[in-house]
Amino acid sequence: MQRHHSRLIPLLLLGGMLLTAACTSSDGPFRLEGRFRNMNQAEFYLYDAVKGWKDTIIVRDGRLSYQRNLDDTATLTLLFPNFTAMPIFAQPGARITVKGDASHLRETEIEGTQENEDMTAFRLQANQQTPPEVKKAARQFIEEKPASPVSLYLLQRYFLQTVTPDYKLAYQLCDSILHATENGLVVRLHKQLQPLGNAPVGSKLPAFSAKDTKGKTVTQKKLQAQANVIIFWASWSSDSRVNMAQLRRLHDEHKEQLAIMAVALDAKPSDIKPYTGDDSLAWHNICDGKMWQSPLVTTFGIATVPACIVADKQGNIVARNPATANDLKEKVEALIKTKEKN
């Protein structure tokens, strides 16, 4: 099973046989069509991590057909039952087609616009490269085509959504993209990367104040347990829900030693009810409805979801964005065991 984090924005799709030549128009709905082997019927999710909407796509007889009206260009994510995901660069009037085999998702080809074809070429090449080579190729692509939406995706995927994010280089590359495009997402990311570079592991939690869904005020002073976790998540992000489930298990086991603050980047508090219940979770849930415009996003320099910050009892940041839910568990339990040894 191949997993990818869905942070800023972190974006994807499964493929099948190319149906017809793709065409693009500046008017009309965005269309996604495809046919693929070794899958008769399935259910996928297509979502926009920035605006927070999610649609279900039903595959029947190996075919998919979907359309949606878009106000502007967008990087979408198509998520499959096995958690495989690929970016789809969508725009009004675009017709995107896919081809491939369900048993070889890494070889899926996506066509219809220059951006999707560039991404397909990069991905197929990356399949044959080592991680350092892929990162080098991503940097080269960004430097050569900073105005391409593919560059923003590669920046997030290979320089931010990693076990050891390179915030300094990410900021430099984001600066290049910013000078080549007036994309509002790039402007926001550029601002978010500044505090990230200034708040590495080892720094103190920043001061903040927010209201949780029960109306209670939450500040950094509420995070003084042996282990403390701030998670930024969203109901439309599958990886977010995995991390939330892991935190629930950890909290059940270490109630007195673990403090959690969960910040949902959903449009309204009711969107997170299915995952938090009637605020039954024994921690602070925050959902101010401002999504990526939330002051907390800027305060903590968050660029993607899920995003986790782990701090010790003194408020020292010991980890940012553990790669998986299991990595998050290890970081938390390491802090708890430190007290047990003492």
C-alpha positions as CSV (number, residue, x, y, z in Angstrom):
1,M,0.0,0.0,0.0
2,Q,1.4,3.3,-1.0
3,R,0.5,6.3,1.2
4,H,0.8,10.0,0.6
5,H,0.0,12.8,3.0
6,S,-2.7,15.2,1.9
7,R,-1.4,18.5,3.2
8,L,-1.7,21.7,1.3
9,I,-2.3,20.8,0.0
10,P,-1.0,18.8,-0.4
11,L,-3.7,15.7,-4.6
12,L,-4.4,12.4,-6.8
13,L,-6.1,9.8,-9.2
14,L,-6.3,6.3,-10.6
15,G,-6.2,5.6,-14.3
16,G,-7.4,3.5,-17.1
17,M,-7.2,3.4,-20.9
18,L,-7.2,6.7,-22.7
19,L,-10.6,7.2,-24.2
20,T,-10.2,10.0,-26.7
21,A,-8.0,13.0,-27.3
22,A,-8.4,15.5,-24.5
23,C,-9.5,19.1,-25.2
24,T,-9.6,22.2,-23.2
25,S,-11.9,25.2,-23.3
26,S,-12.1,28.3,-21.1
27,D,-15.8,27.7,-20.7
28,G,-17.9,24.9,-19.4
29,P,-17.4,22.4,-16.6
30,F,-14.2,20.5,-15.7
31,R,-14.5,16.9,-16.9
32,L,-12.7,13.8,-15.8
33,E,-13.0,10.6,-17.8
34,G,-11.2,7.3,-17.8
35,R,-11.2,3.6,-18.3
36,F,-8.9,1.2,-16.6
37,R,-8.3,-2.5,-16.4
38,N,-8.6,-4.9,-13.5
39,M,-11.4,-3.0,-11.7
40,N,-15.0,-3.4,-12.5
41,Q,-16.7,-1.3,-9.7
42,A,-15.2,1.0,-7.1
43,E,-15.8,4.2,-5.2
44,F,-13.2,7.0,-5.2
45,Y,-13.1,10.4,-3.5
46,L,-12.2,13.6,-5.4
47,Y,-11.5,16.6,-3.2
48,D,-10.2,20.1,-3.1
49,A,-8.0,20.4,0.0
50,V,-8.0,24.2,-0.2
51,K,-11.8,24.9,-0.5
52,G,-12.7,21.8,1.5
53,W,-15.2,20.1,-0.8
54,K,-15.3,16.4,-1.5
55,D,-17.2,14.4,-4.2
56,T,-17.6,10.6,-4.6
57,I,-16.9,9.1,-8.0
58,I,-18.4,5.7,-8.9
59,V,-16.5,3.5,-11.3
60,R,-18.7,1.0,-13.2
61,D,-17.4,-1.5,-15.7
62,G,-14.0,0.0,-15.4
63,R,-15.1,3.4,-16.5
64,L,-15.4,6.8,-14.7
65,S,-17.1,9.9,-15.9
66,Y,-17.3,13.1,-13.8
67,Q,-17.8,16.8,-14.2
68,R,-18.0,19.8,-12.0
69,N,-18.2,23.5,-12.5
70,L,-15.1,25.3,-11.3
71,D,-14.6,29.0,-10.6
72,D,-10.9,28.9,-11.2
73,T,-7.9,26.5,-11.7
74,A,-7.4,24.1,-8.9
75,T,-5.2,21.2,-7.8
76,L,-7.5,18.3,-6.9
77,T,-6.9,15.0,-5.2
78,L,-8.4,11.7,-6.3
79,L,-8.2,9.2,-3.5
80,F,-8.7,5.5,-4.0
81,P,-9.7,2.7,-1.7
82,N,-6.1,1.6,-1.2
83,F,-5.1,5.2,-0.3
84,T,-3.3,5.7,-3.6
85,A,-3.6,9.3,-4.7
86,M,-2.4,11.5,-7.6
87,P,-2.7,15.2,-8.3
88,I,-5.2,16.4,-10.9
89,F,-4.6,19.9,-12.3
90,A,-8.1,21.1,-13.1
91,Q,-9.5,24.2,-14.7
92,P,-12.9,25.3,-16.2
93,G,-13.6,23.7,-19.5
94,A,-10.7,21.2,-19.3
95,R,-11.2,17.6,-20.2
96,I,-8.8,15.2,-18.5
97,T,-8.5,11.6,-19.4
98,V,-6.6,8.8,-17.7
99,K,-5.2,5.4,-18.7
100,G,-3.6,2.6,-16.8
101,D,-4.0,-0.6,-14.9
102,A,-5.4,-0.8,-11.3
103,S,-2.6,-3.3,-10.5
104,H,0.1,-0.8,-11.6
105,L,-1.1,2.6,-10.3
106,R,2.3,4.1,-10.3
107,E,2.3,3.9,-14.1
108,T,-1.0,5.7,-14.5
109,E,-0.9,8.3,-17.3
110,I,-3.0,11.5,-17.1
111,E,-3.5,13.7,-20.1
112,G,-5.5,16.7,-21.3
113,T,-3.4,19.7,-20.3
114,Q,0.3,20.5,-20.3
115,E,0.3,20.5,-16.5
116,N,-1.1,17.0,-16.2
117,E,1.2,15.7,-18.9
118,D,4.2,17.3,-17.2
119,M,3.3,15.7,-13.9
120,T,2.8,12.3,-15.6
121,A,6.3,12.5,-17.1
122,F,7.8,13.6,-13.8
123,R,6.1,10.8,-11.9
124,L,7.1,8.1,-14.4
125,Q,10.7,9.3,-14.3
126,A,10.6,9.4,-10.5
127,N,9.5,5.8,-10.3
128,Q,13.0,4.9,-11.6
129,Q,15.0,7.2,-9.3
130,T,16.3,7.2,-5.8
131,P,14.7,9.7,-3.3
132,P,17.7,12.1,-3.5
133,E,17.5,12.0,-7.3
134,V,13.7,12.7,-7.2
135,K,14.3,15.7,-4.9
136,K,17.0,17.0,-7.2
137,A,14.7,16.6,-10.2
138,A,11.8,18.4,-8.4
139,R,14.1,21.3,-7.6
140,Q,15.2,21.5,-11.3
141,F,11.6,21.4,-12.5
142,I,10.6,24.2,-10.1
143,E,13.6,26.4,-11.2
144,E,12.8,25.8,-14.9
145,K,9.0,26.2,-14.7
146,P,8.2,28.3,-11.6
147,A,4.9,29.4,-13.1
148,S,3.5,25.9,-13.5
149,P,1.0,24.6,-10.9
150,V,3.1,21.4,-11.0
151,S,5.9,23.4,-9.3
152,L,3.7,24.3,-6.3
153,Y,2.7,20.6,-6.0
154,L,6.3,19.4,-6.2
155,L,7.4,22.0,-3.6
156,Q,4.9,20.7,-1.1
157,R,5.4,17.0,-1.9
158,Y,9.2,16.8,-1.8
159,F,10.3,19.7,0.4
160,L,7.4,20.0,3.0
161,Q,5.6,16.7,3.2
162,T,8.6,14.8,4.3
163,V,10.0,13.4,7.5
164,T,12.6,16.2,7.5
165,P,11.1,19.2,5.7
166,D,13.7,21.6,4.2
167,Y,12.0,24.9,5.1
168,K,14.9,27.1,4.1
169,L,15.1,25.6,0.6
170,A,11.3,25.5,0.3
171,Y,11.1,29.2,1.1
172,Q,13.7,30.0,-1.6
173,L,11.8,27.9,-4.2
174,C,8.5,29.4,-3.1
175,D,10.1,32.8,-3.6
176,S,10.9,31.8,-7.2
177,I,7.3,30.6,-7.8
178,L,5.9,33.8,-6.3
179,H,7.9,36.0,-8.7
180,A,6.5,34.0,-11.6
181,T,2.8,33.9,-10.7
182,E,0.2,35.9,-8.8
183,N,-1.4,32.8,-7.4
184,G,-3.0,33.5,-4.0
185,L,-2.1,30.1,-2.7
186,V,1.6,30.8,-3.3
187,V,1.3,34.2,-1.6
188,R,-0.2,32.4,1.5
189,L,2.4,29.6,1.5
190,H,5.2,32.1,1.2
191,K,4.0,33.9,4.3
192,Q,3.5,30.6,6.2
193,L,7.0,29.4,5.4
194,Q,8.6,32.4,7.0
195,P,7.6,31.5,10.6
196,L,8.4,27.8,9.8
197,G,11.9,28.7,9.1
198,N,12.2,30.7,12.3
199,A,10.5,28.0,14.5
200,P,12.4,24.8,14.0
201,V,12.4,21.8,16.3
202,G,13.9,23.0,19.6
203,S,12.1,26.3,19.7
204,K,9.2,27.2,22.0
205,L,5.5,26.9,21.2
206,P,4.3,30.3,20.1
207,A,1.8,32.2,22.2
208,F,-1.8,32.0,21.0
209,S,-5.4,32.3,22.1
210,A,-8.4,30.6,20.5
211,K,-12.0,29.5,21.3
212,D,-12.8,25.8,21.1
213,T,-16.2,24.4,20.0
214,K,-17.5,24.6,23.5
215,G,-16.6,28.3,23.8
216,K,-13.7,27.8,26.1
217,T,-10.5,29.8,25.7
218,V,-7.4,27.8,24.8
219,T,-3.9,29.1,25.1
220,Q,-0.4,27.6,25.1
221,K,-0.8,27.3,28.9
222,K,-3.2,24.4,28.4
223,L,-0.4,22.4,26.8
224,Q,1.7,21.6,29.8
225,A,1.4,17.8,30.1
226,Q,4.3,15.4,29.8
227,A,3.5,15.2,26.0
228,N,1.6,17.7,24.1
229,V,0.2,17.6,20.5
230,I,-1.3,20.2,18.3
231,I,-2.9,18.7,15.2
232,F,-4.2,20.6,12.2
233,W,-6.6,18.4,10.4
234,A,-9.7,18.4,8.1
235,S,-12.6,16.0,7.8
236,W,-12.0,15.7,4.0
237,S,-8.4,14.5,4.6
238,S,-8.1,10.7,5.0
239,D,-4.6,11.0,6.5
240,S,-6.0,13.6,9.0
241,R,-8.6,11.1,10.2
242,V,-6.0,8.4,10.6
243,N,-3.9,10.7,12.8
244,M,-7.0,11.7,14.8
245,A,-7.8,8.0,15.4
246,Q,-4.2,7.4,16.6
247,L,-4.5,10.3,19.0
248,R,-7.7,9.0,20.4
249,R,-6.0,5.7,21.1
250,L,-3.0,7.4,22.7
251,H,-5.2,9.6,24.8
252,D,-7.3,6.7,26.1
253,E,-4.0,5.1,27.2
254,H,-2.3,8.2,28.6
255,K,-5.1,10.5,29.7
256,E,-3.1,12.2,32.5
257,Q,0.1,12.6,30.5
258,L,-1.0,13.7,27.1
259,A,-2.6,17.1,26.2
260,I,-4.1,17.6,22.7
261,M,-5.4,20.5,20.8
262,A,-7.1,19.7,17.4
263,V,-7.6,22.5,14.9
264,A,-10.0,21.6,12.1
265,L,-9.6,23.6,8.9
266,D,-13.2,22.9,7.9
267,A,-15.8,25.5,6.8
268,K,-18.0,25.0,9.8
269,P,-18.0,23.1,13.1
270,S,-20.8,20.8,12.0
271,D,-18.5,19.3,9.4
272,I,-16.4,17.7,12.1
273,K,-19.2,16.3,14.2
274,P,-19.1,12.9,12.6
275,Y,-15.5,12.6,13.7
276,T,-15.6,14.3,17.1
277,G,-19.2,13.3,18.2
278,D,-20.8,15.8,20.6
279,D,-17.4,17.1,21.6
280,S,-16.9,13.9,23.5
281,L,-13.2,13.9,22.9
282,A,-11.4,14.8,26.0
283,W,-9.3,17.5,24.4
284,H,-9.9,20.9,22.8
285,N,-11.4,21.0,19.4
286,I,-11.1,24.2,17.4
287,C,-12.9,25.1,14.2
288,D,-13.3,28.8,13.6
289,G,-14.6,28.3,10.0
290,K,-11.8,30.4,8.5
291,M,-10.1,27.4,7.1
292,W,-6.7,28.4,5.7
293,Q,-7.3,32.0,6.7
294,S,-7.4,31.0,10.4
295,P,-4.9,33.0,12.6
296,L,-3.7,29.7,14.0
297,V,-2.5,28.6,10.6
298,T,-0.2,31.7,10.5
299,T,0.8,31.4,14.1
300,F,2.0,27.9,13.7
301,G,3.2,28.2,10.1
302,I,1.0,25.4,8.8
303,A,1.1,24.8,5.1
304,T,-0.5,21.3,4.8
305,V,-2.9,18.9,6.6
306,P,-2.5,16.9,8.5
307,A,0.2,18.8,10.4
308,C,1.3,17.8,13.9
309,I,3.5,19.6,16.4
310,V,4.7,17.7,19.4
311,A,6.0,19.5,22.4
312,D,7.4,18.5,25.8
313,K,6.2,19.7,29.2
314,Q,8.3,22.9,29.0
315,G,6.8,23.8,25.6
316,N,9.8,22.9,23.6
317,I,8.9,21.6,20.1
318,V,10.5,18.2,19.7
319,A,8.9,17.2,16.4
320,R,7.0,18.6,13.5
321,N,4.9,16.6,11.1
322,P,5.8,13.0,11.9
323,A,5.6,11.1,8.7
324,T,2.9,8.6,9.7
325,A,0.5,8.0,12.6
326,N,2.9,5.4,14.0
327,D,5.7,7.9,13.9
328,L,3.4,10.3,15.9
329,K,2.8,7.5,18.4
330,E,6.5,7.0,18.9
331,K,7.2,10.6,19.4
332,V,4.5,10.9,22.0
333,E,5.4,7.7,23.9
334,A,9.1,8.7,23.9
335,L,8.2,11.9,25.9
336,I,6.0,9.9,28.3
337,K,8.6,7.3,28.9
338,T,11.1,10.1,29.7
339,K,9.1,10.8,32.9
340,E,8.8,7.2,33.8
341,K,12.6,6.8,33.7
342,N,13.0,9.8,35.9
